[in-house]
Amino acid sequence: MTHPTSLVTGLNAPQLIAKALGIEPTDIVDPKDWNAENSLPPEFESLIAEKIKTFCGRQFVFKAFQDFIKENPHGYFTIIGDAGMGKSSIVAKYVSEHKSPCYFNILVERRNRPELFLKSIRQQLIDRYQLPNSEDADLPTLLAKVTGKLTAGERLVIAVDALDEVEQEAGENLLHLPTTLPDNVYFLLTRRPYHLGKKRLSVSPGVPVKELDLRDDQYVNFNQNDIKEYILFVINADSDYKHGLRKWIQEQDILDANFVEQLANKSENNFMYLRYVLPAIAKGDYNDLSLKQLPDGLQEYYQNHWVRMGLEDKPGQLMEIVLYILLEIGTPIPREMIGGIAKEDEYDVKVVLDEWVEYLKEQKVDGEICYGIYHASFLDFLKAKREMDSKRKLFREVNQRITEYLEQGMA
């Protein structure tokens, strides 16, 4: 029940008590807990909300991380997996539940540099732990200051997503992560598979390090179960797609169990595949295909969609040029700029962007709507197209148009 006084004053219980005692509210409530419900960094709030909206399973990952914390005084725990296996969603879920300081490296937004990481984490730690004179502190100094404020049994977990998307000169640890850690400090990291020579994360002897590779055989059943749980959630509870999916399943005259089992196998344990395929089924894009004819795996899905959009039979059309522009620019740009580079009407560009909306990310940059490639797996697909473009030389033409547009802008 809400205290009647708070309805009049607008103050919560700690504020009322503090006012009565003539002290500051933070003398009653730990400063880092004062705005617990709003403690997620604003720059990542929408991303986290999107990632956890339909989150399912992954309890085996969380348990492994909790066991790591219990068994070690500090350390680095890294989740490894292919693009689309849900690494970012795992981090988002953990951060949402534990309100941990976090950073999401996002290549397509150019939010993937060490200085941006440090600036964000520094501010989060200053706000959470009330660290004076820390505006220019480096990460080891910040961690040392925080550990002096941790209560008995309390731990600091910093979650960092997508180390593979970090843009940084060679020679030092990715994001300049420290080689030693104070006690009760842990990093929860994610990255795509890497060759040993590109690990770029060294620690001092004795610092605990563990990697959980989602692709390992020991996790196959866990991954399959989580994938099936996700499919069941969408066909039964997702208000946007459940009705279209139900209609398709009924028209195919198949049982729910068969649909879940076969689609789970086709997904190859990739959540991004389901993020695309389930809405496509619900919208009727696959009304001409049976369950067995649906694409197998994420890359085949991209190729299937590429063919269905007519890009294989008629290469070089505006749709393909727009995608290649976004790939080559590598950062979100406004529709007007895309049209200028493509030398096409802005309305025609809008039609293309609307056709590929699920593959693109819209964001405001200086008050202007800009567009970029949504996910690393689609970037990989387009890069493969670039490497195969030995006959059409379309990428060369696109790069020439980009150069001409930029030169005109500087003239």
QUIPESUL-V135801 format. One record per pair of residues at least 24 apart in sequence whose ideal C-beta (glycine too) atoms are under 10 Angstrom apart, sorted by the first residue. I is the first residue (numbers start at 1). J is the second residue. Records with the same first field share a line. If there is no record, write none. Layout:
BEGIN
I = J ; J
END
This chain:
BEGIN
26 = 130
30 = 128 ; 129 ; 130 ; 149 ; 151 ; 154
31 = 127 ; 128 ; 129 ; 130 ; 149
32 = 99 ; 125 ; 127 ; 128 ; 129 ; 130 ; 146 ; 149 ; 150 ; 154 ; 156
33 = 99 ; 128
34 = 127 ; 128 ; 130
35 = 99 ; 127 ; 128
36 = 99 ; 128
37 = 99
38 = 99
39 = 95 ; 99 ; 100 ; 101 ; 124 ; 127 ; 128
40 = 92 ; 95 ; 96 ; 99 ; 100 ; 101 ; 102 ; 124
41 = 95 ; 101 ; 102 ; 103 ; 104 ; 120 ; 121 ; 123 ; 124 ; 127
43 = 103 ; 104 ; 106 ; 109 ; 111 ; 116 ; 120 ; 123
44 = 91 ; 92 ; 95 ; 102 ; 103 ; 104 ; 106 ; 111 ; 120 ; 161
45 = 96
46 = 363
47 = 88 ; 92 ; 102 ; 104 ; 106 ; 109 ; 161 ; 361
48 = 88 ; 89 ; 91 ; 92 ; 93 ; 95 ; 96 ; 102 ; 104
49 = 92 ; 96
50 = 88 ; 89 ; 92
51 = 86 ; 88 ; 89 ; 90 ; 91 ; 92 ; 93 ; 95 ; 96 ; 104 ; 161
52 = 89 ; 90 ; 92 ; 93 ; 94 ; 95 ; 96 ; 97
53 = 89 ; 92 ; 238
54 = 89 ; 230 ; 233 ; 234 ; 237 ; 238 ; 240 ; 241 ; 271 ; 274 ; 275 ; 278
55 = 86 ; 89 ; 90 ; 92 ; 93 ; 96 ; 226 ; 230 ; 233 ; 271
56 = 86 ; 89 ; 93 ; 225 ; 226 ; 227 ; 228 ; 229 ; 230 ; 231 ; 232 ; 233 ; 234 ; 271
57 = 86 ; 90 ; 93 ; 222 ; 223 ; 225 ; 226 ; 227 ; 228 ; 229 ; 230 ; 233 ; 271
58 = 86 ; 87 ; 89 ; 90 ; 93 ; 94 ; 214 ; 222 ; 223 ; 226 ; 229 ; 271
59 = 222 ; 225 ; 226
60 = 212 ; 214 ; 218 ; 219 ; 221 ; 222 ; 223 ; 225 ; 226
61 = 86 ; 87 ; 90 ; 93 ; 94 ; 188 ; 212 ; 214 ; 219 ; 222 ; 226
62 = 90 ; 93 ; 94 ; 97 ; 98 ; 188
64 = 210 ; 212 ; 219
65 = 90 ; 94 ; 157 ; 159 ; 186 ; 188 ; 210 ; 212
67 = 210
68 = 186 ; 188 ; 208 ; 209 ; 210 ; 212
69 = 155 ; 157 ; 184 ; 186 ; 188 ; 208
71 = 208 ; 210
72 = 181 ; 183 ; 186 ; 207 ; 208 ; 209 ; 210
73 = 155 ; 181 ; 182 ; 183 ; 184 ; 185 ; 186 ; 206 ; 207 ; 208
74 = 143 ; 147 ; 155 ; 156 ; 180 ; 181 ; 182 ; 183 ; 184 ; 185 ; 186 ; 187 ; 206 ; 207 ; 208
75 = 181 ; 185 ; 186 ; 187 ; 203 ; 206 ; 207 ; 208 ; 209 ; 210
76 = 160 ; 177 ; 178 ; 181 ; 186 ; 187 ; 188 ; 189 ; 201 ; 203 ; 207 ; 208 ; 209 ; 210 ; 211
77 = 157 ; 159 ; 186 ; 187 ; 188 ; 189 ; 190 ; 208 ; 209 ; 210 ; 211 ; 212
78 = 160 ; 163 ; 187 ; 188 ; 189 ; 190 ; 191 ; 199 ; 201 ; 209 ; 210 ; 211 ; 212 ; 213
79 = 161 ; 188 ; 189 ; 190 ; 191 ; 210 ; 211 ; 212 ; 213 ; 214
80 = 163 ; 164 ; 189 ; 190 ; 191 ; 192 ; 193 ; 194 ; 211 ; 212 ; 213 ; 214 ; 215 ; 216
81 = 190 ; 191 ; 192 ; 193 ; 212 ; 213 ; 214 ; 215 ; 216 ; 219 ; 223 ; 269 ; 270 ; 271
82 = 192 ; 193 ; 213 ; 214 ; 215 ; 268 ; 269 ; 270 ; 272 ; 298 ; 376 ; 377 ; 380
83 = 162 ; 164 ; 192 ; 193 ; 270 ; 272 ; 298 ; 299 ; 375 ; 376 ; 377 ; 378 ; 379 ; 380 ; 381
84 = 267 ; 268 ; 269 ; 270 ; 271 ; 272 ; 273 ; 274 ; 275 ; 276 ; 297 ; 298 ; 299 ; 301 ; 375 ; 376 ; 377 ; 378
85 = 190 ; 192 ; 214 ; 215 ; 223 ; 227 ; 268 ; 269 ; 270 ; 271 ; 272 ; 273 ; 298 ; 377
86 = 190 ; 214 ; 223 ; 226 ; 227 ; 230 ; 269 ; 270 ; 271 ; 272 ; 274 ; 275
87 = 161 ; 162 ; 164 ; 189 ; 190 ; 191 ; 192 ; 214 ; 271
88 = 161 ; 162 ; 190 ; 271 ; 375 ; 376
89 = 161 ; 190 ; 271 ; 272 ; 275
90 = 159 ; 161 ; 188 ; 190 ; 212 ; 214
91 = 159 ; 160 ; 161 ; 162 ; 188 ; 189 ; 190
92 = 159 ; 161
94 = 157 ; 159 ; 188
95 = 157 ; 158 ; 159 ; 161 ; 188
98 = 155 ; 157 ; 159 ; 188
99 = 128 ; 157
100 = 124 ; 128 ; 155 ; 156 ; 157 ; 158 ; 159 ; 186 ; 188
101 = 125 ; 127 ; 128 ; 129 ; 142 ; 146 ; 156 ; 157 ; 158 ; 159 ; 160
102 = 157 ; 158 ; 159 ; 160 ; 161 ; 188
103 = 158 ; 159 ; 160 ; 161 ; 162 ; 175
104 = 159 ; 160 ; 161 ; 162 ; 165 ; 190
105 = 160 ; 161 ; 162 ; 163 ; 164 ; 165 ; 166 ; 167 ; 174 ; 175 ; 190 ; 191
106 = 161 ; 162 ; 165 ; 361 ; 363 ; 372 ; 376
107 = 162 ; 164 ; 165 ; 166 ; 167 ; 330 ; 331 ; 372 ; 373 ; 375 ; 376 ; 379
108 = 165 ; 326 ; 327 ; 329 ; 330 ; 331 ; 332 ; 360 ; 361 ; 363 ; 371 ; 372 ; 373 ; 374 ; 375 ; 376 ; 378 ; 379
109 = 165 ; 331 ; 332 ; 361 ; 363 ; 365 ; 370 ; 372
110 = 167 ; 330 ; 331 ; 332 ; 372
111 = 162 ; 165 ; 167
112 = 162 ; 163 ; 164 ; 165 ; 166 ; 167 ; 168 ; 175
113 = 166 ; 167 ; 168 ; 175
114 = 139 ; 166 ; 167 ; 168 ; 169 ; 172 ; 173 ; 174 ; 175 ; 176 ; 177
115 = 168 ; 175 ; 176
116 = 167 ; 175
117 = 160 ; 166 ; 168 ; 174 ; 175 ; 176 ; 177
118 = 142 ; 175 ; 176
121 = 158 ; 160 ; 175
124 = 158
125 = 149 ; 156 ; 158
128 = 156
129 = 156
138 = 176 ; 178
139 = 175 ; 176 ; 177 ; 178
140 = 176 ; 177 ; 178 ; 179 ; 180 ; 181 ; 182
141 = 178
142 = 178
143 = 178 ; 180 ; 181 ; 182 ; 184 ; 185 ; 187
144 = 178 ; 182 ; 185
145 = 182
146 = 182 ; 184 ; 185
147 = 181 ; 182 ; 183 ; 184 ; 185
148 = 182
150 = 182 ; 183 ; 184 ; 185
151 = 184
152 = 184
153 = 184
154 = 184
155 = 183 ; 184 ; 185 ; 186
156 = 181 ; 182 ; 184 ; 185 ; 186 ; 187
157 = 184 ; 185 ; 186 ; 187 ; 188
158 = 185 ; 186 ; 187 ; 188 ; 189
159 = 186 ; 187 ; 188 ; 189 ; 190
160 = 187 ; 188 ; 189 ; 190 ; 191
161 = 188 ; 189 ; 190 ; 191
162 = 189 ; 190 ; 191 ; 192 ; 376
163 = 189 ; 190 ; 191 ; 192 ; 194 ; 199 ; 200 ; 201
164 = 190 ; 191 ; 192 ; 193 ; 194 ; 198 ; 200 ; 376
165 = 191 ; 192 ; 376 ; 379
166 = 191 ; 200
168 = 200
170 = 198 ; 200
171 = 200
172 = 200 ; 202
173 = 199 ; 200 ; 201 ; 202 ; 203
174 = 198 ; 199 ; 200 ; 201 ; 202
175 = 200 ; 201
177 = 201 ; 202 ; 203
178 = 203 ; 204 ; 207
179 = 203 ; 204 ; 205 ; 207
180 = 204 ; 205 ; 206 ; 207
181 = 207 ; 208
190 = 214
192 = 376 ; 377 ; 380
214 = 269
215 = 269
219 = 269
220 = 269
222 = 269
223 = 264 ; 267 ; 268 ; 269 ; 270 ; 271
224 = 261 ; 264 ; 265 ; 267 ; 269
225 = 264
226 = 264 ; 269 ; 271
227 = 260 ; 263 ; 264 ; 265 ; 267 ; 268 ; 269 ; 270 ; 271 ; 273 ; 274
228 = 257 ; 260 ; 261 ; 263 ; 264 ; 267
229 = 260 ; 264
230 = 260 ; 264 ; 267 ; 271 ; 274 ; 275 ; 278
231 = 256 ; 259 ; 260 ; 261 ; 263 ; 264 ; 267 ; 274 ; 277 ; 278
232 = 256 ; 257 ; 259 ; 260 ; 264
234 = 274 ; 275 ; 278 ; 279 ; 281 ; 282
235 = 259 ; 260 ; 263 ; 278 ; 281 ; 282
238 = 278 ; 279 ; 282
240 = 278 ; 279 ; 282 ; 283
241 = 278 ; 279 ; 280 ; 281 ; 282 ; 283
242 = 278 ; 282
243 = 282
244 = 278 ; 279 ; 280 ; 281 ; 282 ; 283 ; 284
245 = 278 ; 279 ; 281 ; 282 ; 283
246 = 282
247 = 281 ; 282 ; 284 ; 287
248 = 278 ; 281 ; 282 ; 283 ; 284 ; 285 ; 286 ; 287 ; 289 ; 291
249 = 281 ; 291
251 = 287
252 = 281 ; 286 ; 287 ; 289 ; 290 ; 291
254 = 290 ; 291
258 = 291
259 = 291
261 = 291
262 = 291 ; 292 ; 294
263 = 291 ; 294
265 = 296
266 = 291 ; 292 ; 294 ; 295 ; 296 ; 297 ; 300 ; 301
267 = 294 ; 296 ; 297 ; 298 ; 301
268 = 296 ; 297 ; 298 ; 299 ; 300
269 = 297
270 = 297 ; 298 ; 299 ; 301 ; 377
271 = 298
272 = 298 ; 301 ; 374 ; 375 ; 376 ; 377 ; 378
273 = 297 ; 298 ; 299 ; 300 ; 301 ; 302 ; 377
274 = 298 ; 301
275 = 358 ; 374 ; 375
276 = 301 ; 302 ; 305 ; 358 ; 359 ; 375 ; 377 ; 378
277 = 301 ; 304 ; 305
279 = 358
280 = 304 ; 305 ; 308 ; 358
298 = 375 ; 377 ; 378 ; 380 ; 381
299 = 377 ; 378 ; 380 ; 381 ; 384
301 = 377 ; 381
302 = 359 ; 377 ; 378 ; 380 ; 381 ; 382 ; 384 ; 385
303 = 381 ; 384 ; 385
305 = 356 ; 358 ; 359 ; 378 ; 381
306 = 381 ; 382 ; 385
309 = 355 ; 356
311 = 385
315 = 385 ; 389 ; 391 ; 392 ; 394
316 = 392 ; 393 ; 394 ; 397
317 = 352
318 = 342 ; 343 ; 344 ; 345 ; 348 ; 349 ; 351 ; 352
319 = 348 ; 349 ; 351 ; 352 ; 353 ; 355 ; 356
320 = 352 ; 382 ; 385 ; 389 ; 392 ; 394 ; 398
321 = 349 ; 352 ; 394 ; 395 ; 397 ; 398 ; 401
322 = 348 ; 349 ; 351 ; 352 ; 353 ; 355 ; 356 ; 360 ; 371 ; 398
323 = 352 ; 353 ; 356 ; 359 ; 360 ; 373 ; 378 ; 381 ; 382 ; 385 ; 398
324 = 382 ; 385 ; 386 ; 389 ; 394 ; 395 ; 397 ; 398 ; 399 ; 401 ; 402
325 = 349 ; 371 ; 398 ; 399 ; 401 ; 402 ; 405
326 = 353 ; 356 ; 359 ; 360 ; 361 ; 371 ; 372 ; 373 ; 378 ; 379 ; 382
327 = 372 ; 373 ; 378 ; 379 ; 381 ; 382 ; 383 ; 385 ; 386 ; 395 ; 398
328 = 382 ; 386 ; 395 ; 398 ; 399 ; 401 ; 402
329 = 371 ; 372 ; 373 ; 398 ; 402 ; 406
330 = 372 ; 373 ; 379
331 = 365 ; 370 ; 372
332 = 360 ; 361 ; 362 ; 363 ; 364 ; 365 ; 368 ; 369 ; 370 ; 371 ; 372 ; 373
333 = 365 ; 368 ; 370 ; 371 ; 372
334 = 365 ; 366 ; 368 ; 369 ; 370 ; 371
335 = 362 ; 368 ; 369 ; 370 ; 371
336 = 368 ; 369
337 = 368 ; 370 ; 371 ; 402 ; 405 ; 406 ; 409
338 = 370 ; 371 ; 405
340 = 401 ; 402 ; 404 ; 405 ; 406 ; 408 ; 409
341 = 398 ; 399 ; 401 ; 402 ; 403 ; 404 ; 405 ; 406
342 = 398 ; 401 ; 402 ; 405
343 = 401 ; 404 ; 405
END
